[in-house]
Amino acid sequence: MILTPEQIAQYHDDGYVLASGLFVEQDLVEMEDAFDGIVRRRMRSHTELKSWGGSWKDDLPEMSLLHTHDLQAYSARWTRVLTHERLAGAFADLLGGNVQYHHSKLFQKPPENGAAFPMHQDFPYFPHDHHTMMAGIIHLTDATEQMGCVRVVPASHKLGPLPLYDDPSGAGNKYLDPQQYPIEDATPCPARRGDVLFFSYLTIHGSGINASDRVRKTVLIQVRDPSDRPTEDTHFSP
Ligand SMILES: O=C(O)CCC(=O)C(=O)O
């Protein structure tokens, strides 16, 4: 076991848990260095995003974000992270045995205007039969509230799949009604460099703007129990 029984119970009760100490400092140095290399290379092909689309951000300032999928396509170091014994072991503790990689996402939230995310479930992007799908967000820098740390609605995974917000702009991502689920009302999950935030794909989550003068760097790894099958042909992953 990598996680404690209390951590595993918190994941099942609240739909999320923050774990420290899975990586040693040398791992983190190499992972951040490889992260920076991916960002440099991807910047040449314009990976910067404004942020998620939709009317949720009508009253927010212009925001920006660096983002790319599937780090194993860009970096041997990040390929090795996928089988890191303590990270994979923590996923196995939470899934109860087998772990299958689905996809990963790099996010660099720049200082001052690093993009917020409206509150959402990941479920509608890749629905599965048994809802085992879950994420672990690896923090390569601290993520304070001011730096736009992830926020969650505790125990919301028990609500099951929720109706999507009918975005009047018609161009939105899949998210929940921003009046019903304001970002600022959700529980902040501040993290230190090296911490991993695990959460179910049904847990309502989002994040605020990085309004600080420091960059926020994270990598999200999405996994599932391999016996859990997708219910739709969507979000194909290598
Ligand atoms: O990293 C963040 O601030 C939020 C990311 C997120 O919610 C997602 O990728 O589903």
The ligand as an SDF file (V2000), in Angstrom:
LIG
                    3D

 10  9  0  0  0  0  0  0  0  0999 V2000
   -5.7200   22.3700  -13.6070 O   0  0  0  0  0  0  0  0  0  0  0  0
   -6.7530   22.9930  -13.4220 C   0  0  0  0  0  0  0  0  0  0  0  0
   -6.7490   24.1290  -12.9550 O   0  0  0  0  0  0  0  0  0  0  0  0
   -8.0760   22.3630  -13.7360 C   0  0  0  0  0  0  0  0  0  0  0  0
   -7.9790   21.3120  -14.7990 C   0  0  0  0  0  0  0  0  0  0  0  0
   -9.2730   20.6160  -15.0390 C   0  0  0  0  0  0  0  0  0  0  0  0
  -10.2490   20.8700  -14.3920 O   0  0  0  0  0  0  0  0  0  0  0  0
   -9.3780   19.5780  -16.0520 C   0  0  0  0  0  0  0  0  0  0  0  0
   -8.4540   19.4110  -16.8510 O   0  0  0  0  0  0  0  0  0  0  0  0
  -10.4290   18.8850  -16.0990 O   0  0  0  0  0  0  0  0  0  0  0  0
  1  2  2  0
  2  3  1  0
  2  4  1  0
  4  5  1  0
  5  6  1  0
  6  7  2  0
  6  8  1  0
  8  9  2  0
  8 10  1  0
M  END
$$$$
